[in-house]
Amino acid sequence: MNQKALKTLGWIAICTAMLMYISYFPQIMNNLAHPGTGDWIQPLVAAINCTLWVLYGLFKEHRDIPVALANAPGIFFGLAAAITALM
């Protein structure tokens, strides 16, 4: 695969990763509308996983900013979904 195709693939992967975590928004809204009915374990595990990936991306010798950026929304939306599910 040439460099241009690889770079394009990387940007597509970043966008889809971010969309995957932003897709928690409807679950958060449902959790707020119907307290105590949501699943909190999966979003919490996703938030922990994303935290680890962000740390990995930022603390490598040669920072991997795309990995950190792609996983950052998962921390916030995963925690929001987990917290609202417990309310």
Secondary structure, DSSP 4 states (H G I P E B T S, - for coil): --HHHHHHHHHHHHHHHHHHHHTHHHHHHHHHHSTT-S--HHHHHHHHHHHHHHHHHHHSSS--HHHHHHHHHHHHHHHHHHHHHH-
